[in-house]
Amino acid sequence: MKETIIKVNGMVCGGCENRVKNALSQIDGVENVEASFETGIVKVNADEKVTKEAMTDVIKDLDFEVEE
């Protein structure tokens, strides 16, 4: 398992957190997701095979902005 930290702009409430968590949890190999709209930080614990790019693509598909 590896932990990936992603900075996300545009999460403004708990509902936004849940949308991000639920979408990332659907990726095969993702074990745990924590999201905080207050800090804009998303932490993902996943298998080595899950790339950061795959995770950021899912977040962008939800119309949130990812800081590279």
C-alpha positions in Angstrom: 0.0 0.0 0.0 1.1 3.5 -0.7 -0.4 6.8 0.5 -1.0 9.5 -2.1 -1.9 13.1 -1.1 -3.8 15.2 -3.6 -4.6 18.9 -3.2 -8.1 19.6 -4.5 -9.7 23.0 -5.1 -13.5 23.4 -5.2 -14.6 21.2 -2.3 -16.9 23.4 -0.2 -18.9 21.0 1.9 -19.2 17.5 3.3 -21.2 16.5 0.2 -18.2 17.4 -2.0 -16.0 15.3 0.3 -18.4 12.3 -0.1 -18.5 12.7 -3.9 -14.7 12.5 -4.1 -14.5 9.7 -1.6 -17.1 7.6 -3.3 -15.7 8.1 -6.8 -12.1 7.3 -5.7 -13.3 4.2 -3.8 -14.6 2.8 -7.0 -11.1 2.5 -8.4 -9.9 -1.1 -8.2 -7.0 -1.3 -5.7 -8.1 1.7 -3.6 -8.2 0.7 0.1 -9.1 3.9 1.9 -9.9 7.5 1.1 -10.0 10.5 3.4 -11.1 13.9 2.1 -11.4 17.3 3.8 -13.0 20.3 2.2 -11.6 22.5 5.0 -8.0 21.7 4.0 -8.6 20.7 0.4 -6.5 17.6 1.0 -7.5 14.1 -0.2 -5.4 11.1 1.1 -5.7 7.8 -0.8 -4.3 4.5 0.4 -4.1 2.2 -2.6 -2.1 -0.6 -4.3 1.1 0.4 -6.1 -0.6 -0.2 -9.4 -3.0 2.7 -8.9 -1.4 5.8 -10.3 -1.8 9.4 -9.1 -2.9 10.3 -12.6 -5.8 7.8 -12.5 -6.9 9.3 -9.2 -6.6 12.9 -10.4 -8.6 12.1 -13.6 -11.5 10.8 -11.4 -11.4 14.0 -9.4 -11.3 16.2 -12.5 -14.3 14.3 -13.9 -16.2 15.5 -10.9 -15.4 19.1 -11.9 -12.9 19.7 -9.1 -9.5 21.3 -9.8 -6.4 19.4 -8.8 -3.2 21.3 -7.9 -0.3 19.6 -9.6 
